[in-house]
């Protein structure tokens, strides 16, 4: 199939328009007639002619100097309207060696090691160090390049780049490249002295180089960040197993591993030689930085603070940006519909996790702006109801809302407790406030707190009346009163009631039992009615319970005997028994070991 060669006229700093004369591939001059302003042309081998594109396919706006793909009205320097596809290359593990500073051992010690094993490396040169004692000569460095080594720029004087002005950075980065190229070197990539860089340094790097290695430690992701290349130091000849483990990681994850090394000796030569053997044994390619970038092909440099995923990305029309999974089976999309922004993914769970070392918190901030607040809404199955989290005026809100909200359930399962104010320290007695507004009344609140009014005490405050619908039981006793020690009603955990002060009881009900035969009273009896006809029998009083009162009345025609002598020593006013005729009654109170008629 014949090739179609697209001529992007921008490259020639001119535009082919109607009536323009151009020279064809095979000589001669073709004059294009009828093409409109901004039309771009391509050469068709089959037709042996320049053919115009449709302006809605490719368009050059010569007035505003804008190029459009898929549009005849470009709004930016490069305006693409339609889907963009980036097909990632198959991931592969790679290893590179960079020798920093241009020491003469790169040539004397390491070149023989790499030559013997048919491999190449990179030498990062500081131009002011060259041809000095202990450093490479120009001739040695050129010989390394001829042998397949890549020469990297490492500045002019090896300064801390983060402390330089923009002009000084241009001198160090651009000057180094100019000097090296003037000596016959091909220089495409850069190494930061000491791994020190910042936003300004990286911006200047982009002016002169294809990539730069900074101070990051690790292996490079499949989507390589070209001006954030990371590496691992391999200066210690005793750490061969560590370096082999680094290679294993790169192999397992199919990543690009860069080792960087400084001045070397015979021990290092042995270690690096063994490491090369190990890498070759795994079938992993050893490449220069530029070779790695060519092989990976899947790299990213879209400016500061932007990093893409593992395997690839593609942009879609209408502002959608997609990051695709390694096997292209799933993806996450980010887009805006001119009203709202969306993040959607086709499978799995969205995980937000920091990668900043170990034991590091993952923080997510939802910020307000101006008078606006930060909100988080979580919707239910039909997107009709939600729970919202927000902050306003120093207060936090948890709210259930929507079409038909039912309730806010805190800890649905009953397997753990709910705690509040657990971190309170001395002097901190916060309260839980519950608000209500009954029709015809005012807005009121119940305040519940611990230690607010007294130590080891729970307080219920804020209201004048408290209604408890149901029984109240206290296993530790209870006291009702004015909060002092003078007037109160007390109930002990044994069930005894005591009054301190004037007591008024309305509607008192006593426990009454009716008996027609012999009976032993119990401590829970208050009133005992005896007889229903002409019965004669005995009512035995129980062992004395101090302060207990019994009311005993004979409602029959027979005689009822009340016997207190159940223990052999208990009496009623000194007598063992008391007899009751019809309609007579006896009221006794227990006092220590005897009963007294009252």
Legacy VTK file of the C-alpha trace (Angstrom):
# vtk DataFile Version 3.0
C-alpha trace
ASCII
DATASET POLYDATA
POINTS 598 float
0.000 0.000 0.000
1.403 3.380 -0.984
2.302 5.737 1.851
0.459 8.978 2.451
2.928 11.554 3.697
1.232 14.250 5.756
2.950 17.593 5.559
2.340 19.614 8.712
3.121 22.984 7.262
3.922 24.360 10.718
7.281 22.644 10.473
8.215 24.862 7.548
7.015 28.099 9.210
4.694 28.733 6.243
1.235 27.732 5.059
0.283 26.146 1.737
-2.831 27.958 0.546
-4.693 28.635 -2.697
-2.373 29.606 -5.513
0.816 28.615 -3.687
3.599 27.091 -5.767
5.378 24.105 -4.203
7.909 21.587 -5.414
6.711 17.993 -5.693
8.553 14.909 -4.544
9.876 14.171 -8.006
10.849 17.686 -8.980
8.960 20.302 -10.934
6.359 22.676 -9.638
2.697 22.009 -8.899
0.276 24.890 -8.503
-2.701 24.171 -6.249
-5.871 25.915 -7.357
-9.151 26.175 -5.483
-7.886 25.291 -2.014
-9.213 27.626 0.680
-7.222 29.602 3.211
-5.809 27.340 5.957
-6.123 24.134 3.943
-3.319 21.614 4.539
-2.037 19.253 1.838
-0.664 15.736 1.691
1.214 13.981 -1.097
-0.582 11.006 -2.635
1.833 8.615 -4.346
-0.994 7.026 -6.310
-2.161 10.326 -7.741
1.343 11.799 -7.890
-0.128 15.056 -6.660
-0.679 17.218 -3.605
-4.194 16.642 -2.285
-5.961 19.058 0.099
-7.469 17.808 3.327
-10.930 18.766 4.453
-10.705 21.818 6.692
-12.676 20.008 9.383
-9.923 17.356 9.416
-6.754 19.478 9.475
-6.724 23.248 9.556
-4.132 26.022 10.005
-5.360 29.385 11.335
-2.624 31.658 10.009
-4.067 34.758 11.678
-3.976 33.416 15.230
-1.272 30.803 14.550
-3.419 27.874 15.667
-3.559 24.311 14.404
-6.795 22.297 14.441
-7.317 18.561 14.189
-10.975 17.650 13.684
-12.003 21.297 13.720
-11.771 24.323 11.411
-12.060 26.739 14.339
-9.135 25.977 16.658
-9.314 27.798 19.988
-5.791 26.993 21.180
-2.324 26.627 19.697
-3.189 22.953 19.235
-6.907 22.120 19.305
-7.978 18.474 18.967
-11.692 17.718 18.666
-12.348 13.993 18.814
-10.916 10.844 20.352
-7.162 10.468 20.848
-5.715 6.990 21.141
-2.379 6.142 22.781
-1.539 2.470 22.478
0.973 1.474 25.178
3.811 -0.857 24.356
4.053 -4.192 26.114
5.712 -3.734 29.520
9.218 -5.066 29.910
11.872 -5.031 32.629
14.987 -2.980 31.836
18.173 -2.115 33.737
20.491 0.858 33.182
23.810 1.787 34.809
24.812 5.456 35.216
28.287 6.386 36.422
28.150 9.903 37.865
30.738 12.710 37.631
32.883 11.328 34.788
35.566 9.640 36.905
38.447 8.050 34.997
37.416 4.685 36.516
34.460 4.708 34.114
37.043 4.012 31.414
39.792 2.211 33.328
37.698 -0.063 35.572
34.165 -0.324 34.229
34.530 -0.235 30.468
36.462 -3.551 30.485
33.726 -5.135 32.645
30.925 -4.068 30.298
32.983 -4.841 27.161
33.666 -8.368 28.396
29.953 -9.051 28.833
28.787 -7.242 25.697
26.900 -4.540 27.568
26.914 -0.738 27.717
26.333 1.917 30.364
26.105 5.703 30.740
28.668 8.229 31.907
27.375 11.546 33.323
29.995 14.236 32.619
30.687 17.482 34.451
32.380 19.558 31.756
34.682 21.466 34.149
35.919 18.153 35.605
36.927 16.696 32.246
40.642 16.327 31.502
41.437 16.892 35.192
43.309 14.392 37.371
41.005 11.508 38.317
38.503 12.305 35.583
37.866 11.221 32.029
39.721 12.851 29.195
37.777 13.942 26.163
39.373 11.134 24.166
38.373 8.491 26.735
34.799 9.775 26.876
34.564 9.755 23.079
35.853 6.183 23.062
33.121 5.237 25.540
30.536 6.798 23.223
31.984 4.929 20.237
31.696 1.687 22.256
27.955 2.321 22.688
27.958 4.115 26.022
25.629 7.088 26.360
27.108 10.392 27.470
24.815 12.310 29.832
25.050 15.937 30.857
25.848 16.507 34.551
26.195 20.348 34.429
29.258 22.546 34.031
30.400 22.859 37.666
28.285 20.315 39.634
26.391 22.867 41.830
23.263 22.500 43.942
20.799 23.479 41.234
18.029 24.367 43.679
19.957 27.439 44.800
20.548 28.919 41.344
18.713 31.644 39.474
16.996 30.935 36.170
19.886 32.509 34.252
22.432 30.437 36.175
20.430 27.284 35.456
20.514 27.999 31.742
24.303 28.376 32.009
24.732 25.074 33.844
22.243 22.967 31.883
22.363 24.567 28.472
26.092 25.363 28.708
26.999 21.777 29.550
25.059 20.444 26.565
26.603 23.015 24.233
30.147 22.239 25.402
29.702 18.478 25.122
28.140 18.675 21.670
30.983 20.939 20.587
33.396 18.158 21.594
31.547 15.623 19.424
29.181 14.050 21.938
25.517 13.283 21.370
23.711 14.479 24.500
20.011 13.884 25.028
19.554 13.258 28.749
20.550 14.868 32.044
21.510 13.949 35.630
20.950 16.390 38.532
23.996 16.831 40.802
23.173 15.228 44.134
19.704 14.419 42.831
18.594 17.925 43.876
15.919 19.609 41.783
12.740 21.658 42.024
10.012 23.013 39.757
12.264 25.660 38.204
15.094 23.186 37.606
12.742 20.754 35.876
11.350 23.548 33.699
14.839 24.425 32.466
15.661 20.726 31.979
12.754 20.478 29.545
14.335 23.221 27.456
17.435 21.177 26.664
16.877 17.473 27.376
14.663 14.496 26.739
14.754 13.329 30.374
16.431 13.944 33.712
17.300 11.785 36.702
16.543 13.436 40.050
16.854 12.257 43.631
13.911 9.870 43.802
14.690 6.351 45.063
13.060 3.268 43.546
12.176 1.790 40.171
10.445 3.732 37.427
6.747 3.156 36.805
5.598 1.769 33.475
4.289 5.214 32.644
7.708 6.806 32.989
7.856 10.374 34.274
10.697 11.601 32.130
11.817 14.454 34.366
11.350 12.502 37.582
13.474 9.448 36.770
14.221 7.529 39.962
17.169 5.261 40.681
19.057 3.227 43.292
22.607 3.772 44.530
24.989 0.836 43.917
28.239 2.162 45.426
28.800 -0.570 48.044
30.482 -3.702 46.643
29.302 -5.739 49.679
25.591 -5.356 48.830
25.346 -7.604 45.771
22.340 -9.496 47.167
20.534 -6.174 47.746
21.129 -5.117 44.157
19.945 -8.523 42.945
16.766 -8.052 44.987
16.268 -4.691 43.243
16.531 -6.501 39.914
13.970 -9.082 41.086
11.523 -6.266 41.877
12.000 -4.739 38.445
11.481 -8.122 36.811
8.344 -8.980 38.800
6.709 -5.623 38.126
8.140 -5.171 34.616
9.751 -1.846 35.488
12.837 0.119 34.503
15.563 0.030 37.150
18.435 2.548 37.094
21.583 1.949 39.167
23.847 4.956 39.715
27.462 4.633 40.823
30.390 6.967 41.490
34.133 6.273 41.638
34.876 2.546 41.405
37.695 0.084 42.075
38.498 -3.612 41.555
36.006 -4.716 44.233
33.252 -2.766 42.518
34.256 -4.317 39.202
33.737 -7.784 40.674
30.358 -6.856 42.165
29.075 -5.108 39.031
30.321 -7.993 36.878
28.388 -10.470 39.048
25.323 -8.225 38.931
25.498 -8.110 35.116
25.694 -11.930 35.095
22.574 -12.043 37.301
20.661 -9.628 35.057
21.639 -11.500 31.892
20.642 -14.780 33.525
17.129 -13.434 33.856
17.016 -12.350 30.232
16.668 -8.668 31.167
18.116 -6.112 28.760
20.800 -3.709 29.968
20.317 -0.425 28.118
21.297 3.224 28.139
18.828 5.867 29.257
17.994 6.863 25.696
17.561 3.244 24.632
15.201 2.683 27.571
13.054 5.655 26.607
12.878 4.354 23.027
11.940 0.846 24.152
9.365 1.920 26.704
7.776 4.515 24.469
5.119 4.934 27.129
6.296 7.982 28.993
4.754 11.128 30.288
5.746 14.727 30.678
2.710 16.974 30.899
4.059 19.433 33.425
4.485 19.626 37.164
2.199 17.730 39.529
0.706 15.386 36.904
1.347 11.660 36.778
-0.506 8.997 34.806
-1.174 5.340 35.508
0.498 2.030 34.994
-0.083 1.079 31.417
-1.636 3.787 29.330
-4.077 6.582 28.845
-6.342 7.998 26.199
-8.370 11.119 25.827
-11.969 11.119 24.592
-14.186 13.709 23.041
-16.174 16.109 25.172
-13.391 16.487 27.732
-13.237 12.885 28.996
-9.856 11.594 30.141
-9.400 7.871 30.726
-6.667 5.920 32.489
-6.670 2.324 31.313
-5.798 -0.852 33.254
-2.775 -2.931 32.328
-4.823 -5.455 30.354
-7.110 -2.766 28.884
-10.094 -4.460 30.545
-11.114 -1.598 32.818
-10.555 2.095 33.137
-11.241 5.204 35.175
-12.758 8.214 33.421
-12.610 11.861 34.410
-14.886 14.254 32.562
-17.041 17.352 32.829
-20.524 17.703 31.306
-20.415 21.547 31.391
-22.335 21.407 34.676
-20.639 18.872 36.967
-17.356 16.967 37.132
-17.376 13.150 37.232
-14.946 10.390 38.182
-16.199 6.965 37.039
-14.556 3.562 36.897
-15.745 0.395 35.192
-14.856 -2.201 37.839
-13.516 -2.645 41.337
-13.108 -0.121 44.134
-11.753 3.419 44.154
-8.943 3.431 46.719
-7.406 6.663 47.989
-4.041 5.895 49.559
-0.902 7.885 50.092
2.360 6.404 48.847
4.510 8.633 51.039
6.596 6.040 52.895
5.444 3.845 55.763
3.089 4.754 58.633
1.736 7.800 56.791
-1.817 9.086 57.097
-3.988 9.378 54.005
-5.799 12.722 54.140
-8.681 13.809 51.889
-9.753 17.454 52.087
-13.110 18.815 50.889
-12.690 22.554 51.197
-15.187 25.401 51.225
-14.634 28.578 49.271
-15.670 32.036 50.361
-19.077 31.639 51.986
-19.466 28.182 50.438
-18.988 25.053 52.528
-17.471 21.653 51.861
-20.118 18.903 51.550
-19.930 15.129 51.174
-23.104 13.293 50.082
-23.524 9.501 50.133
-26.666 8.325 48.297
-28.724 5.131 48.634
-29.672 2.595 45.954
-32.164 4.759 44.044
-30.260 8.014 44.627
-33.368 9.318 46.371
-32.018 9.680 49.909
-28.598 10.505 51.247
-26.489 11.115 54.306
-24.462 14.313 54.164
-21.397 15.530 56.001
-20.611 19.216 56.128
-18.959 21.899 58.212
-20.248 25.421 58.838
-19.271 28.196 61.254
-17.076 25.899 63.317
-19.751 23.209 63.604
-19.956 19.770 62.006
-23.226 18.340 60.643
-24.323 14.764 59.900
-27.713 14.790 58.155
-30.073 12.356 56.432
-32.083 13.956 53.622
-33.607 13.442 50.202
-37.049 12.440 48.939
-38.238 10.147 51.767
-35.635 9.875 54.514
-36.506 7.409 57.301
-33.881 7.542 60.039
-30.234 8.008 60.890
-28.931 4.729 62.277
-25.747 4.906 64.304
-24.006 1.516 64.486
-26.776 -0.692 63.091
-25.227 -3.882 64.455
-25.308 -4.290 68.242
-21.854 -5.803 68.621
-19.905 -2.736 69.731
-20.658 0.269 71.974
-20.999 3.885 70.843
-18.866 6.265 72.880
-18.777 10.053 73.120
-16.162 12.368 74.614
-13.934 9.399 75.481
-10.812 11.552 75.287
-12.085 14.062 77.888
-9.405 15.169 80.342
-9.598 16.835 83.764
-11.969 19.790 83.719
-13.651 18.798 80.442
-17.364 18.021 80.961
-19.063 18.379 77.557
-22.795 17.755 77.272
-25.041 16.049 74.747
-27.871 18.382 73.725
-31.193 17.086 72.350
-33.517 19.760 70.935
-37.294 19.748 70.514
-39.990 22.260 69.642
-43.554 21.290 70.636
-46.328 23.284 68.980
-47.379 26.158 71.224
-44.165 25.970 73.233
-40.638 27.247 72.582
-37.534 25.490 71.295
-36.018 23.657 74.239
-33.085 21.355 74.819
-32.194 18.522 77.158
-28.570 18.571 78.261
-27.010 15.302 79.385
-23.534 15.304 80.843
-21.188 13.477 83.167
-19.495 15.383 85.986
-21.157 18.660 85.018
-22.799 19.324 88.403
-21.018 16.872 90.691
-18.350 14.199 90.647
-19.392 10.696 89.650
-22.810 12.053 88.651
-24.840 12.176 85.477
-26.822 15.383 84.998
-30.050 15.987 83.107
-30.503 19.745 82.697
-32.273 22.315 80.600
-35.972 21.466 81.199
-38.474 22.058 83.986
-40.263 18.713 83.747
-39.167 15.160 83.010
-41.701 12.484 82.045
-40.697 8.829 82.157
-43.250 6.561 80.454
-42.731 3.169 82.060
-41.143 1.697 85.161
-37.955 3.154 86.572
-35.596 0.768 88.278
-32.363 1.664 90.028
-29.977 -0.995 91.270
-27.883 1.577 93.131
-30.688 3.418 94.930
-32.219 6.766 94.070
-32.799 10.142 95.684
-35.400 12.700 94.639
-35.314 16.178 96.109
-34.096 19.724 95.829
-30.481 18.719 95.344
-29.620 19.301 99.020
-29.517 17.089 102.117
-32.660 18.364 103.887
-35.725 17.550 101.824
-35.646 14.393 99.763
-37.167 10.998 99.158
-34.607 8.227 99.155
-34.844 4.647 97.916
-32.050 2.224 98.796
-30.897 -0.610 96.596
-32.556 -2.945 99.115
-35.920 -1.393 98.326
-36.299 0.698 101.491
-37.866 4.154 101.183
-36.909 7.017 103.460
-38.328 10.541 103.752
-36.311 13.458 104.963
-38.580 16.456 105.434
-42.337 16.849 105.042
-43.882 14.105 102.899
-47.284 14.283 101.286
-48.633 11.121 99.709
-51.834 11.113 97.693
-53.529 7.912 96.580
-51.350 5.558 98.640
-52.113 1.897 97.980
-51.103 -0.815 100.475
-50.588 -4.492 99.793
-53.663 -6.281 101.247
-54.235 -10.035 101.727
-57.428 -11.799 102.945
-57.098 -15.001 105.047
-59.694 -17.521 106.335
-57.238 -19.893 107.963
-53.935 -20.029 109.782
-51.335 -17.842 108.095
-47.789 -16.591 108.638
-47.424 -12.964 107.575
-44.617 -11.955 105.210
-42.545 -8.802 104.993
-44.451 -7.720 101.862
-47.869 -7.801 103.561
-49.250 -4.483 104.743
-52.934 -5.194 105.566
-54.298 -8.635 106.581
-58.093 -9.152 106.764
-59.113 -12.267 108.678
-62.243 -14.448 108.482
-65.274 -14.595 106.325
-67.644 -16.368 108.771
-67.223 -17.994 112.196
-63.558 -19.035 111.641
-61.138 -19.125 114.535
-57.410 -19.290 113.650
-54.004 -17.776 114.323
-51.964 -15.185 112.397
-48.223 -15.604 113.085
-46.060 -12.522 112.744
-42.695 -13.034 110.998
-39.281 -12.388 112.449
-38.841 -8.722 113.224
-37.933 -6.423 110.298
-37.155 -3.125 111.967
-39.723 -0.435 111.089
-42.156 -2.820 109.378
-45.881 -2.071 110.043
-48.770 -4.615 109.924
-52.505 -3.820 109.944
-54.578 -6.869 111.060
-58.438 -6.735 111.234
-60.982 -9.394 112.125
-63.908 -9.135 109.710
-65.461 -12.495 110.742
-67.493 -13.586 113.823
-64.865 -15.931 115.237
-61.811 -15.050 117.317
-58.458 -14.303 115.622
-55.225 -14.749 117.587
-52.138 -12.733 116.542
-49.000 -14.562 117.715
-45.651 -12.758 117.869
-43.815 -15.523 119.712
-42.519 -17.249 116.565
-38.927 -17.147 117.804
-39.694 -17.768 121.505
-38.778 -14.247 122.604
-40.809 -11.820 120.461
-43.783 -10.095 122.102
-46.515 -7.558 121.406
-46.479 -4.937 124.159
-44.892 -7.596 126.387
-47.426 -10.357 125.605
-46.888 -13.268 123.252
-50.330 -12.966 121.678
-53.227 -10.632 121.113
-56.820 -11.768 120.525
-59.155 -9.927 118.147
-62.955 -10.164 118.330
-65.242 -9.283 115.424
-64.340 -5.931 113.837
-61.400 -5.357 116.163
-58.003 -4.526 114.599
-54.383 -4.502 115.619
-51.692 -2.192 114.191
-48.131 -3.093 115.178
-44.678 -1.834 114.258
-41.486 -3.832 114.526
-38.837 -2.331 116.786
-35.535 -4.150 117.182
-36.680 -7.536 118.588
-40.309 -6.781 119.586
-43.586 -5.482 118.155
-45.471 -2.508 119.574
-49.145 -1.824 119.141
-49.680 1.653 117.718
LINES 1 599
598 0 1 2 3 4 5 6 7 8 9 10 11 12 13 14 15 16 17 18 19 20 21 22 23 24 25 26 27 28 29 30 31 32 33 34 35 36 37 38 39 40 41 42 43 44 45 46 47 48 49 50 51 52 53 54 55 56 57 58 59 60 61 62 63 64 65 66 67 68 69 70 71 72 73 74 75 76 77 78 79 80 81 82 83 84 85 86 87 88 89 90 91 92 93 94 95 96 97 98 99 100 101 102 103 104 105 106 107 108 109 110 111 112 113 114 115 116 117 118 119 120 121 122 123 124 125 126 127 128 129 130 131 132 133 134 135 136 137 138 139 140 141 142 143 144 145 146 147 148 149 150 151 152 153 154 155 156 157 158 159 160 161 162 163 164 165 166 167 168 169 170 171 172 173 174 175 176 177 178 179 180 181 182 183 184 185 186 187 188 189 190 191 192 193 194 195 196 197 198 199 200 201 202 203 204 205 206 207 208 209 210 211 212 213 214 215 216 217 218 219 220 221 222 223 224 225 226 227 228 229 230 231 232 233 234 235 236 237 238 239 240 241 242 243 244 245 246 247 248 249 250 251 252 253 254 255 256 257 258 259 260 261 262 263 264 265 266 267 268 269 270 271 272 273 274 275 276 277 278 279 280 281 282 283 284 285 286 287 288 289 290 291 292 293 294 295 296 297 298 299 300 301 302 303 304 305 306 307 308 309 310 311 312 313 314 315 316 317 318 319 320 321 322 323 324 325 326 327 328 329 330 331 332 333 334 335 336 337 338 339 340 341 342 343 344 345 346 347 348 349 350 351 352 353 354 355 356 357 358 359 360 361 362 363 364 365 366 367 368 369 370 371 372 373 374 375 376 377 378 379 380 381 382 383 384 385 386 387 388 389 390 391 392 393 394 395 396 397 398 399 400 401 402 403 404 405 406 407 408 409 410 411 412 413 414 415 416 417 418 419 420 421 422 423 424 425 426 427 428 429 430 431 432 433 434 435 436 437 438 439 440 441 442 443 444 445 446 447 448 449 450 451 452 453 454 455 456 457 458 459 460 461 462 463 464 465 466 467 468 469 470 471 472 473 474 475 476 477 478 479 480 481 482 483 484 485 486 487 488 489 490 491 492 493 494 495 496 497 498 499 500 501 502 503 504 505 506 507 508 509 510 511 512 513 514 515 516 517 518 519 520 521 522 523 524 525 526 527 528 529 530 531 532 533 534 535 536 537 538 539 540 541 542 543 544 545 546 547 548 549 550 551 552 553 554 555 556 557 558 559 560 561 562 563 564 565 566 567 568 569 570 571 572 573 574 575 576 577 578 579 580 581 582 583 584 585 586 587 588 589 590 591 592 593 594 595 596 597
